[in-house]
Amino acid sequence: MATPALRALNRRFPDALLTVAGPATSCGVLRGLPWIRALVEFPTRPGLGAMLRLRRSLRHHAPEVAVVFPHSFRAALTARFSGARRRIGYARDRRAFLLTHALPPETENGEIRPIYMAKEYLHLVAHLGCEDDGAGLALCTDPQSLASVCEHIPSGDGPLVGIAPGASFGPSKRWPPDRFAEVADQLRERLEARCVLLTGPDEVDIRDAVRAAAASSLLSCDAGNPTVDTLKATVSLLDLLICNDSGPRHVAVAFGIPTVCVMGSTSPAFTSGPYERGEVLRVDVDCGPCQKPECDTDHRCMTEISADRVVEAAMRVLEAS
């Protein structure tokens, strides 16, 4: 969701060396975009030694301006370590003193107002005179990964449907695995759909639970070694992605792939934007959206969404596409 802002930076400063620094997964997602000149990877939670090495690496690029997209203190500290004279970010997490331009977040009645993250990032770079081109999210695949994925997809007349049952935020964002399995079975029976199971390296238990519950077999395009590159390549080929409110959803949006998103504990204001095609399925409950990674009660914001409801939504979206 930062890609519209990164593209706006490139349009405003076409001769600048645009360097992205972030965790390996983030860099992998953005790799291949033509307006990013360099990627600097660092651990998700670097210790002191890693921070000092990162400081040397970032100063090698001699940045003049650092735009801090995450809200964390650590992200602002990383920008300070980079040596950039101008450091722009939101005044969050008691880090304003690390920034030269600390922008106030949008508020409503004294509370921070949730807004679509791509829009929030565009507001940030607007401070540098950058303008949104309206093109939305963007990602690229590499030819080698694309060719590898294609080898695992059988030919057929039915739609190619991705099933992404994970969510790294926590179990509160995950619809039950057996319901994803039921959806895959129904779509195969009704549409001869070819269903591809998409899970991350830390989601083996979720993957196994979906496979155990499914009456029909699900395809795998990563040879048991899921990577960001295989995820992007697979999603780019889909006719539809069925998912939780998680990373694969936004990868699909970036490739123009329609989605059916099952959303529970988190506010749609953060992630539902104008570029998405498909449907977001929610149930309004008195305790939500709670923004908690784990449910304190009965998880009814998710369990009250039936497999039949998701299948019908998938049928509508596929027909409209």
Residue pairs with C-beta under 8 A, 6 or more apart in sequence:
1 116
1 117
1 118
1 121
1 137
1 250
1 271
1 273
2 69
2 117
2 118
2 121
3 30
3 33
3 118
3 137
3 138
3 139
3 254
4 118
4 121
4 122
4 132
4 133
4 135
4 136
4 137
4 138
5 67
5 69
5 118
5 121
5 122
5 124
5 125
5 130
6 18
6 20
6 30
6 33
6 35
6 36
7 35
7 133
7 135
7 138
8 122
8 125
8 130
8 131
8 132
8 133
9 16
9 18
9 35
9 67
9 125
9 128
9 130
10 16
10 18
10 35
11 130
11 131
11 133
12 125
12 128
12 129
12 130
12 131
17 37
17 38
17 61
18 35
18 36
18 37
18 38
19 36
19 37
19 38
19 39
19 40
19 58
19 61
19 63
20 26
20 27
20 30
20 36
20 38
20 39
20 40
21 39
21 40
21 41
21 42
21 54
21 58
21 78
21 82
22 39
22 40
22 41
22 42
23 41
23 42
23 43
23 44
24 41
25 228
27 39
27 40
27 41
28 227
28 228
28 229
29 139
29 228
29 232
29 247
29 251
30 36
30 39
30 139
31 39
31 140
31 142
31 228
31 229
32 139
32 140
32 141
32 142
33 138
33 139
33 140
34 140
38 61
40 54
40 57
40 58
40 61
42 50
42 54
42 57
42 78
43 50
45 74
46 54
46 74
51 77
51 78
51 81
54 78
54 81
55 81
55 82
58 78
58 81
58 82
58 83
59 81
59 82
59 83
61 82
62 83
63 82
63 83
63 84
64 84
64 85
64 86
65 84
65 85
65 86
65 87
65 88
65 128
66 79
66 82
66 84
66 86
66 87
66 88
67 88
67 89
67 124
67 125
67 128
68 75
68 76
68 78
68 79
68 87
68 88
68 89
68 90
68 99
69 75
69 89
69 121
69 124
71 89
71 90
71 92
71 93
72 92
72 93
72 95
73 93
73 94
73 95
73 98
75 89
76 87
76 89
76 93
76 95
76 98
76 99
77 95
77 98
79 87
79 89
79 98
79 99
80 87
80 98
85 100
86 100
86 101
87 98
87 99
87 100
87 101
88 99
88 100
88 101
88 103
88 124
88 125
88 127
88 128
89 95
89 99
89 101
89 102
89 103
89 124
90 102
90 103
90 104
90 105
90 120
90 124
91 99
91 102
91 103
91 104
91 105
92 105
95 102
96 102
101 127
103 123
103 124
103 127
105 112
105 113
106 112
106 113
106 115
106 120
106 123
107 113
113 269
114 267
114 269
114 270
115 269
115 270
116 269
116 270
116 271
116 272
116 273
116 274
117 270
117 271
118 136
118 137
118 273
118 275
119 273
122 130
122 132
136 253
136 254
136 273
136 274
136 275
137 250
137 253
137 254
137 275
138 254
139 232
139 251
139 254
139 255
140 232
141 229
141 232
141 233
141 236
142 229
142 233
145 227
145 229
145 230
145 232
145 233
146 233
146 236
146 237
148 221
148 223
148 230
148 233
149 221
149 222
149 230
149 233
149 234
149 237
150 237
152 219
152 220
152 221
152 223
153 160
153 194
153 196
153 219
153 221
153 237
154 194
154 219
156 192
156 194
157 192
158 188
158 191
158 192
158 193
158 194
159 187
159 191
159 193
159 194
159 239
159 240
159 318
160 193
160 194
160 196
160 237
160 238
160 239
160 240
161 184
161 187
161 193
161 194
161 195
161 196
161 238
161 239
161 240
161 241
161 242
161 314
162 195
162 196
162 198
162 234
162 235
162 238
162 240
162 241
162 242
162 243
162 248
162 252
162 257
163 180
163 183
163 184
163 195
163 196
163 197
163 198
163 210
163 218
163 242
163 243
164 198
164 199
164 241
164 242
164 243
164 244
164 246
164 248
164 249
165 174
165 175
165 177
165 180
165 197
165 199
165 203
165 206
165 207
165 209
165 210
165 243
165 244
166 174
166 198
166 199
166 200
166 203
166 206
166 244
166 246
166 248
167 173
167 174
167 244
167 245
167 246
168 200
168 202
168 246
168 247
169 246
169 266
169 293
170 292
170 293
170 294
171 293
171 294
171 295
172 264
172 265
172 290
172 292
172 293
172 294
172 295
172 299
172 302
173 244
173 245
173 246
173 263
173 264
173 265
173 266
173 293
174 206
174 244
174 302
175 244
175 262
175 264
175 302
175 305
176 302
176 303
177 206
177 209
177 210
177 213
178 209
178 210
178 213
179 305
179 306
179 307
179 310
180 210
180 242
181 210
181 211
181 212
181 213
181 214
181 215
182 213
182 214
182 307
183 242
183 307
183 310
183 311
183 314
184 193
184 195
184 197
184 210
184 214
184 216
184 218
185 214
185 215
185 216
186 307
186 308
186 311
187 193
187 195
187 311
187 314
188 194
188 195
188 216
189 216
190 311
190 315
191 315
191 318
194 219
195 216
195 218
195 219
196 218
196 219
196 220
196 221
196 234
196 238
197 207
197 210
197 211
197 218
197 219
197 220
198 226
198 231
198 234
198 235
198 241
198 243
198 248
199 206
199 207
199 210
199 226
200 226
200 231
201 226
210 218
211 217
211 218
221 230
221 233
221 234
222 230
222 231
222 234
231 248
231 251
232 251
232 255
235 241
235 248
235 251
235 252
235 255
235 257
236 255
236 257
238 252
238 257
239 257
239 258
239 318
239 321
240 257
240 258
240 259
240 260
240 278
240 314
240 317
240 318
240 321
241 248
241 249
241 252
241 257
241 258
241 259
241 260
242 259
242 260
242 262
242 310
242 314
243 249
243 252
243 259
243 260
243 261
243 262
244 261
244 262
244 263
244 264
245 261
245 262
245 263
245 264
245 266
245 268
245 271
249 259
249 261
249 271
250 271
252 258
252 259
253 259
253 273
253 275
253 276
256 277
257 277
258 277
258 278
258 317
258 318
258 320
258 321
259 276
259 277
259 278
259 279
259 317
260 278
260 279
260 281
260 310
260 313
260 314
260 317
261 278
261 279
261 280
261 281
262 281
262 302
262 305
262 310
263 280
263 281
263 282
264 282
264 283
264 288
264 289
264 299
264 301
264 302
264 305
265 288
265 289
265 290
265 291
265 292
265 293
265 295
265 301
265 302
266 289
266 291
267 289
267 291
268 280
268 282
268 289
272 280
277 317
277 321
278 313
278 317
279 313
279 316
279 317
281 305
281 309
281 310
281 313
282 301
282 305
283 300
283 301
283 302
283 304
283 305
285 300
285 301
285 304
287 296
287 297
287 301
288 301
289 301
290 296
295 301
